[in-house]
Amino acid sequence: MLIGAALPFLDFFIVNVALPTIDDDLDAGPALLEMVVGGYGVAYAVLLVLGGRLGDMVGRRRLFVWGTAAFGVTSVACGLAPDAWSLVAARIAQGAAAALMLPQVLATIQATTSGERRTRAMSLYSGTAGVASAVGQVLGGVLVSVDLAGTGWRSIFLINAPIAAAALLLALRSVPETRSANPARVDVRGTLLLTLSLVSLLVPLTEGRSTGWPLWSWVLLGVFPLATAALVAVELREERAGRTPLVPPSLLRVHSVRSGLAVIAPFSVGWGGFMFVLAVVLQEGLRLGPMTAGLALLPMCAAYLAGSMAGPRLAARYGRRVVTAGALIQLTGLTTVLATFWFGWDGLGAAGPGPGLAIQGLGQGLLIPPTLRIVLSEIPVDRAGVGSGVMVTTQQAFMALGVATMGSLFLSLAPSAGMREALLITFGAQLLVVVATVLLSLRLPGSLR
């Protein structure tokens, strides 16, 4: 299950350091390159809640197996794509496969563990997700530089096939089947409205800047509040009628869910945007090669893993104070990274931002695992699928939003202001997001269940 959990996070970020090489090979251009990143993220975010619901209905192990197999096949399609549009289509299909697979991991943990075992499982899940996100860019840089058998950037996708095959075989042998005792039908109207809401927000924010903000982008942004209001109204009506909507409003009234998602949202915006901007700065600003740019993130990976292993145990003793401490450490690390780039830009190598990245990774490792556990702590087992789907959708949608907003801010400022100044402004905006995370963490439940 942890192998399956790693793959979607790995693939969200692995493409970042390969974008210049993909552009050279396929003559993609800025708009299609952003679709290579954004198409995966949008499809993934849009279908996650539905994936959780389907797992509750037909069996979480079964959906995990189907999703893992589909992820392997679509990864091969990405690696064999003959042109940019084929790559975009394959990436969208890959995001849809990930949405079938990932919700089953958290739902299975929730349904099959309790007490100390659940704490350890959530710690391993959170560590896997966080490290896979950072390792994605490290691995992407290494694979592009090594150029395995002349495959170049294609190897970043082709490598998923044997990993997915291993996860598939292990799942068939060792993962127990679980499903909801009272599975609810698929909420078709809710699914369509959630899809419309996320697409109308994420697509124009992802593609608007690179296409010159055409009329369609503003029309979609205008649709977003209407679609969201309609989604809220339909879901409230479904629940009042005694049915189970796609996103149950009652779930969002649970204090642990509401307060936990309020922390995850700004964290994910900052994390998605930071990793995208950092990949651009290391390669195009500091002129580091793909491998060197990827290896620069190793201090963050190691520190995140250490923090994610220690975080749940500390949280069991100190409660939400660990989350707040993690957010403050993250704030310190981000400030250190920003100062490193600002005062040491000339001659700064791959090791330069290492100390700041390590501090930031430690804080994130302490912050996110306890928060994920808090969100799921008060959700009944029979709603584990929809609960994990809502949580991961929030995480993924706001990561994509971070890439779209912070990435667009940075890329729009860099040509005129310069890359160092654009980075200062963009990371300065992220500092405000991290401050919001600190303040919102104070509203979490005092202790973990």
C-alpha positions as CSV (number, residue, x, y, z in Angstrom):
1,M,0.0,0.0,0.0
2,L,2.9,2.4,0.7
3,I,4.4,1.7,-2.7
4,G,1.0,2.7,-4.2
5,A,0.9,5.8,-2.0
6,A,4.3,6.9,-3.2
7,L,3.6,6.7,-6.9
8,P,1.0,9.6,-7.3
9,F,3.1,12.0,-5.2
10,L,6.3,10.9,-6.9
11,D,4.7,11.6,-10.3
12,F,3.3,15.0,-9.4
13,F,6.8,16.3,-8.9
14,I,9.1,14.1,-10.9
15,V,8.2,15.9,-14.1
16,N,9.3,19.4,-12.8
17,V,13.1,18.9,-13.5
18,A,12.4,17.2,-16.8
19,L,10.3,20.0,-18.3
20,P,13.2,21.8,-20.2
21,T,14.2,18.4,-21.8
22,I,10.6,17.6,-22.7
23,D,10.3,21.0,-24.3
24,D,13.5,20.5,-26.4
25,D,12.4,17.0,-27.5
26,L,8.7,17.6,-28.3
27,D,8.8,21.4,-29.0
28,A,5.9,21.7,-26.5
29,G,6.0,25.4,-25.6
30,P,4.9,27.0,-22.3
31,A,1.2,26.3,-22.5
32,L,1.6,22.5,-23.2
33,L,4.3,22.2,-20.6
34,E,2.0,23.6,-18.0
35,M,-0.7,21.2,-19.2
36,V,1.7,18.3,-18.7
37,V,1.9,19.3,-15.0
38,G,-1.6,20.7,-14.6
39,G,-3.5,18.0,-16.5
40,Y,-2.3,15.3,-14.2
41,G,-3.1,17.4,-11.1
42,V,-6.5,18.4,-12.2
43,A,-7.6,14.9,-13.2
44,Y,-6.2,13.6,-10.0
45,A,-7.9,16.2,-7.8
46,V,-11.3,16.0,-9.6
47,L,-11.7,12.2,-9.2
48,L,-10.2,11.5,-5.8
49,V,-13.5,11.7,-3.8
50,L,-15.2,9.5,-6.4
51,G,-12.3,7.0,-6.1
52,G,-12.9,6.9,-2.3
53,R,-16.6,6.4,-2.8
54,L,-16.1,3.6,-5.3
55,G,-13.7,1.9,-2.9
56,D,-16.3,1.9,-0.2
57,M,-18.8,0.3,-2.6
58,V,-16.9,-2.4,-4.6
59,G,-14.0,-3.0,-2.2
60,R,-10.9,-1.0,-1.4
61,R,-8.4,-3.7,-2.3
62,R,-10.1,-4.3,-5.7
63,L,-10.0,-0.6,-6.5
64,F,-6.4,-0.4,-5.4
65,V,-5.5,-3.2,-7.7
66,W,-7.4,-1.7,-10.7
67,G,-5.9,1.7,-10.1
68,T,-2.4,0.4,-9.7
69,A,-2.6,-1.5,-12.9
70,A,-4.1,1.5,-14.8
71,F,-1.3,3.7,-13.3
72,G,1.4,1.4,-14.7
73,V,-0.2,1.3,-18.2
74,T,-0.8,5.0,-18.4
75,S,2.8,5.6,-17.2
76,V,4.1,3.6,-20.2
77,A,1.8,5.6,-22.4
78,C,3.4,8.8,-21.1
79,G,6.9,7.3,-21.7
80,L,6.1,6.4,-25.3
81,A,4.2,9.6,-26.2
82,P,5.2,10.7,-29.7
83,D,4.2,14.3,-29.3
84,A,3.2,16.9,-26.7
85,W,-0.5,16.5,-27.0
86,S,-0.2,12.7,-26.6
87,L,1.8,13.2,-23.5
88,V,-0.9,15.6,-22.1
89,A,-3.6,13.1,-22.8
90,A,-1.6,10.3,-21.2
91,R,-0.9,12.4,-18.1
92,I,-4.6,13.2,-17.7
93,A,-5.3,9.4,-17.8
94,Q,-2.4,8.8,-15.3
95,G,-4.0,11.3,-12.9
96,A,-7.3,9.5,-13.2
97,A,-5.7,6.2,-12.4
98,A,-3.9,7.7,-9.4
99,A,-7.3,8.9,-8.1
100,L,-8.6,5.3,-8.1
101,M,-5.6,4.1,-6.3
102,L,-4.6,6.6,-3.5
103,P,-7.8,6.9,-1.5
104,Q,-7.8,3.2,-0.9
105,V,-4.5,3.4,1.0
106,L,-5.8,5.7,3.7
107,A,-9.2,4.0,3.8
108,T,-7.6,0.6,4.3
109,I,-5.3,1.9,7.1
110,Q,-8.4,3.5,8.8
111,A,-10.4,0.3,8.4
112,T,-7.8,-2.3,9.4
113,T,-5.8,-0.6,12.2
114,S,-6.4,1.0,15.5
115,G,-4.4,2.5,18.4
116,E,-0.6,2.3,18.2
117,R,-0.8,0.3,14.9
118,R,-2.8,3.1,13.3
119,T,-0.4,5.7,14.6
120,R,2.6,3.8,13.1
121,A,0.8,3.2,9.8
122,M,-0.2,6.9,9.5
123,S,3.4,7.9,10.3
124,L,4.7,5.6,7.5
125,Y,2.1,6.9,5.1
126,S,2.9,10.5,5.8
127,G,6.6,9.9,5.6
128,T,6.1,8.1,2.3
129,A,4.0,10.8,0.8
130,G,6.3,13.6,1.8
131,V,9.6,11.9,0.9
132,A,8.2,10.7,-2.4
133,S,7.3,14.4,-3.3
134,A,10.8,15.5,-2.7
135,V,12.5,12.4,-4.0
136,G,10.4,12.8,-7.2
137,Q,12.5,15.8,-8.2
138,V,15.7,14.1,-7.1
139,L,14.9,10.9,-9.1
140,G,13.7,12.9,-12.1
141,G,17.0,14.8,-12.3
142,V,19.1,11.7,-12.0
143,L,17.1,9.7,-14.6
144,V,17.2,12.6,-17.1
145,S,21.0,13.0,-16.7
146,V,21.8,9.3,-16.8
147,D,19.7,8.9,-20.0
148,L,19.0,5.2,-19.5
149,A,19.3,3.3,-22.9
150,G,18.8,6.6,-24.7
151,T,15.3,7.2,-23.2
152,G,16.1,10.6,-21.8
153,W,13.1,12.2,-20.1
154,R,10.9,9.2,-21.0
155,S,12.5,7.1,-18.3
156,I,10.8,9.2,-15.5
157,F,7.5,7.7,-16.6
158,L,8.7,4.2,-17.8
159,I,10.2,3.5,-14.4
160,N,6.7,3.5,-12.9
161,A,5.8,0.3,-14.7
162,P,8.0,-2.2,-12.7
163,I,7.2,-0.3,-9.4
164,A,3.4,-0.5,-10.1
165,A,3.8,-4.2,-11.0
166,A,5.5,-4.9,-7.7
167,A,2.8,-3.0,-5.8
168,L,0.2,-5.0,-7.7
169,L,1.7,-8.4,-6.9
170,L,2.1,-7.5,-3.2
171,A,-1.4,-6.2,-3.0
172,L,-2.9,-9.4,-4.4
173,R,-0.9,-11.4,-1.8
174,S,-1.2,-9.4,1.4
175,V,-3.8,-6.6,1.4
176,P,-7.2,-7.6,3.0
177,E,-10.4,-6.7,1.3
178,T,-12.5,-4.1,3.1
179,R,-15.6,-2.2,2.1
180,S,-18.4,-0.1,3.7
181,A,-21.1,-2.1,5.5
182,N,-23.7,0.3,4.0
183,P,-22.2,1.5,0.7
184,A,-23.9,4.6,-0.7
185,R,-24.7,5.0,-4.4
186,V,-22.6,7.3,-6.6
187,D,-23.8,10.9,-6.3
188,V,-23.8,11.7,-10.0
189,R,-24.9,15.4,-9.6
190,G,-22.3,16.0,-6.9
191,T,-19.6,14.3,-8.9
192,L,-20.3,16.5,-12.0
193,L,-20.5,19.7,-9.9
194,L,-17.3,19.0,-8.0
195,T,-15.6,18.3,-11.3
196,L,-16.9,21.5,-12.8
197,S,-15.9,23.5,-9.7
198,L,-12.3,22.2,-9.7
199,V,-11.8,22.4,-13.5
200,S,-13.2,25.9,-13.7
201,L,-10.7,27.1,-11.0
202,L,-7.6,25.0,-11.8
203,V,-7.5,25.0,-15.6
204,P,-7.6,28.8,-16.1
205,L,-5.2,29.4,-13.3
206,T,-2.8,26.8,-14.7
207,E,-3.1,27.8,-18.4
208,G,-4.2,31.4,-18.3
209,R,-0.8,33.1,-18.0
210,S,0.9,31.0,-20.7
211,T,-2.0,31.5,-23.2
212,G,-2.3,35.3,-22.6
213,W,-5.5,35.1,-20.4
214,P,-8.0,34.5,-23.3
215,L,-11.7,35.0,-22.9
216,W,-12.3,31.3,-22.1
217,S,-10.1,31.5,-19.0
218,W,-12.2,34.4,-17.6
219,V,-15.4,32.6,-18.4
220,L,-14.3,29.5,-16.5
221,L,-13.2,31.6,-13.5
222,G,-16.7,33.2,-13.6
223,V,-18.2,29.7,-13.6
224,F,-16.3,28.6,-10.5
225,P,-18.3,30.4,-7.8
226,L,-21.6,29.4,-9.4
227,A,-20.6,25.8,-9.7
228,T,-19.3,25.8,-6.1
229,A,-22.6,27.3,-4.8
230,A,-24.6,24.7,-6.7
231,L,-22.4,21.9,-5.3
232,V,-23.1,23.1,-1.7
233,A,-26.8,23.4,-2.4
234,V,-27.1,19.9,-4.0
235,E,-25.0,18.2,-1.3
236,L,-27.1,19.8,1.5
237,R,-30.3,18.7,-0.2
238,E,-29.0,15.1,-0.7
239,E,-28.1,14.8,3.0
240,R,-31.4,16.3,4.2
241,A,-33.2,13.7,2.1
242,G,-31.3,10.9,3.9
243,R,-28.9,10.0,1.1
244,T,-25.1,10.1,1.2
245,P,-23.7,12.9,-1.0
246,L,-20.3,12.8,-2.6
247,V,-19.0,15.4,-0.1
248,P,-21.2,15.1,3.0
249,P,-21.6,18.5,4.6
250,S,-21.9,16.8,8.0
251,L,-18.4,15.5,7.5
252,L,-17.2,19.1,7.2
253,R,-19.0,20.0,10.5
254,V,-16.8,17.5,12.4
255,H,-14.2,19.7,14.3
256,S,-11.2,17.5,13.6
257,V,-12.0,17.4,9.9
258,R,-12.8,21.1,9.5
259,S,-9.7,22.3,11.5
260,G,-7.4,19.7,10.0
261,L,-8.4,20.6,6.4
262,A,-7.9,24.2,7.3
263,V,-4.2,23.4,8.1
264,I,-3.7,21.1,5.1
265,A,-5.0,23.7,2.5
266,P,-2.4,26.5,3.0
267,F,0.3,23.9,3.6
268,S,-0.4,22.3,0.3
269,V,-0.5,25.6,-1.6
270,G,2.9,26.5,-0.3
271,W,4.4,23.0,-0.8
272,G,3.2,22.7,-4.4
273,G,4.3,26.2,-5.4
274,F,7.6,26.0,-3.6
275,M,8.7,22.8,-5.3
276,F,7.8,24.0,-8.7
277,V,9.6,27.4,-8.3
278,L,12.6,25.8,-6.7
279,A,13.0,23.4,-9.7
280,V,13.0,26.4,-12.1
281,V,15.4,28.5,-10.0
282,L,17.9,25.7,-9.6
283,Q,18.1,24.9,-13.3
284,E,17.4,28.2,-15.0
285,G,18.6,30.6,-12.4
286,L,21.6,28.9,-10.9
287,R,22.3,26.9,-14.1
288,L,22.6,23.6,-12.4
289,G,22.1,20.4,-14.4
290,P,19.0,18.2,-13.8
291,M,21.0,15.7,-11.6
292,T,22.6,18.4,-9.5
293,A,19.3,20.3,-9.1
294,G,17.6,17.1,-8.0
295,L,20.4,16.1,-5.5
296,A,20.1,19.6,-3.9
297,L,16.9,18.4,-2.4
298,L,18.4,15.5,-0.5
299,P,18.7,17.4,2.8
300,M,15.0,18.2,2.7
301,C,14.2,14.5,2.0
302,A,16.3,13.2,4.9
303,A,15.0,15.8,7.4
304,Y,11.3,15.3,6.3
305,L,11.7,11.5,6.8
306,A,13.2,12.1,10.3
307,G,10.4,14.5,11.2
308,S,7.6,12.3,9.9
309,M,8.9,9.4,11.9
310,A,9.1,11.4,15.2
311,G,6.0,13.6,14.7
312,P,3.2,11.1,15.5
313,R,5.0,9.9,18.7
314,L,5.6,13.4,19.8
315,A,2.0,14.4,18.9
316,A,0.7,11.5,21.1
317,R,2.4,13.1,24.0
318,Y,2.1,16.9,23.3
319,G,-0.9,17.0,21.0
320,R,-1.4,19.9,18.6
321,R,1.6,21.7,19.9
322,V,3.8,19.5,17.7
323,V,1.9,20.7,14.6
324,T,2.3,24.3,15.7
325,A,6.0,23.7,16.4
326,G,6.4,22.1,13.0
327,A,4.8,25.1,11.3
328,L,7.2,27.4,13.1
329,I,10.2,25.3,12.2
330,Q,9.0,25.3,8.6
331,L,8.7,29.1,8.8
332,T,12.3,29.3,10.0
333,G,13.6,27.0,7.2
334,L,11.8,29.0,4.5
335,T,13.2,32.2,5.8
336,T,16.7,30.7,5.8
337,V,16.2,29.4,2.2
338,L,15.0,32.9,1.1
339,A,17.9,34.6,2.8
340,T,20.4,32.1,1.2
341,F,19.2,32.9,-2.3
342,W,19.0,36.6,-1.7
343,F,22.4,37.2,-0.2
344,G,24.4,34.4,-1.8
345,W,22.9,34.2,-5.4
346,D,26.2,34.7,-7.2
347,G,28.2,31.4,-7.0
348,L,25.6,29.6,-5.0
349,G,25.9,25.8,-5.7
350,A,23.7,22.9,-5.0
351,A,24.8,22.7,-1.3
352,G,24.0,26.3,-0.6
353,P,20.3,26.1,0.2
354,G,20.8,22.7,2.0
355,P,20.7,23.9,5.6
356,G,17.5,25.9,5.0
357,L,15.9,23.1,3.1
358,A,16.7,20.6,5.9
359,I,15.1,22.9,8.5
360,Q,12.1,23.3,6.3
361,G,11.8,19.5,5.7
362,L,12.0,18.8,9.4
363,G,9.2,21.2,10.2
364,Q,7.0,19.8,7.4
365,G,7.7,16.3,8.7
366,L,6.5,17.3,12.2
367,L,3.5,19.1,10.9
368,I,1.7,17.0,8.3
369,P,1.6,13.4,9.7
370,P,-0.3,14.4,12.9
371,T,-2.6,16.7,10.9
372,L,-3.6,13.8,8.6
373,R,-4.3,11.6,11.6
374,I,-6.4,14.4,13.2
375,V,-8.5,14.7,10.1
376,L,-9.4,11.0,10.0
377,S,-9.6,10.5,13.8
378,E,-13.3,11.2,14.2
379,I,-14.6,9.7,10.9
380,P,-16.5,6.4,11.3
381,V,-14.9,3.4,9.7
382,D,-17.8,2.9,7.2
383,R,-17.0,6.4,5.9
384,A,-13.3,6.0,5.7
385,G,-13.2,6.0,1.9
386,V,-15.1,9.2,1.5
387,G,-13.2,10.8,4.4
388,S,-9.8,10.0,3.0
389,G,-11.0,11.0,-0.5
390,V,-12.1,14.5,0.8
391,M,-8.8,14.9,2.6
392,V,-6.5,13.8,-0.3
393,T,-8.6,15.9,-2.7
394,T,-8.0,18.9,-0.5
395,Q,-4.3,18.2,-0.4
396,Q,-4.0,17.6,-4.2
397,A,-6.3,20.4,-5.3
398,F,-4.4,23.0,-3.2
399,M,-1.0,21.6,-4.4
400,A,-2.2,22.1,-7.9
401,L,-3.5,25.6,-6.9
402,G,0.0,26.4,-5.5
403,V,1.7,25.4,-8.7
404,A,-0.8,27.5,-10.7
405,T,-0.7,30.6,-8.5
406,M,2.8,30.8,-7.1
407,G,4.3,29.4,-10.3
408,S,2.4,32.0,-12.4
409,L,3.5,34.8,-10.1
410,F,7.1,33.8,-10.3
411,L,7.1,33.2,-14.1
412,S,5.3,36.5,-14.7
413,L,7.8,38.5,-12.6
414,A,11.1,36.8,-13.6
415,P,11.4,38.3,-17.2
416,S,11.1,41.9,-16.0
417,A,12.3,41.9,-12.3
418,G,14.9,39.2,-12.6
419,M,14.9,35.7,-11.2
420,R,16.3,36.5,-7.8
421,E,13.8,39.3,-7.2
422,A,10.9,37.2,-8.5
423,L,12.0,34.4,-6.1
424,L,12.1,36.9,-3.2
425,I,8.5,38.1,-3.9
426,T,7.1,34.6,-4.5
427,F,8.7,33.1,-1.4
428,G,7.7,36.2,0.6
429,A,4.1,35.4,-0.4
430,Q,4.6,31.8,0.8
431,L,5.9,33.1,4.2
432,L,2.5,34.7,4.7
433,V,0.9,31.3,3.8
434,V,3.1,29.6,6.4
435,V,2.1,32.2,9.0
436,A,-1.5,31.4,8.3
437,T,-0.7,27.7,8.8
438,V,0.8,28.5,12.2
439,L,-2.3,30.4,13.3
440,L,-4.8,27.8,12.0
441,S,-2.9,25.0,13.8
442,L,-4.0,26.6,17.1
443,R,-7.6,25.6,16.3
444,L,-6.8,21.8,16.0
445,P,-8.1,19.5,18.8
446,G,-5.8,19.6,21.8
447,S,-5.0,15.9,21.8
448,L,-4.9,13.1,19.2
449,R,-7.3,10.2,19.4
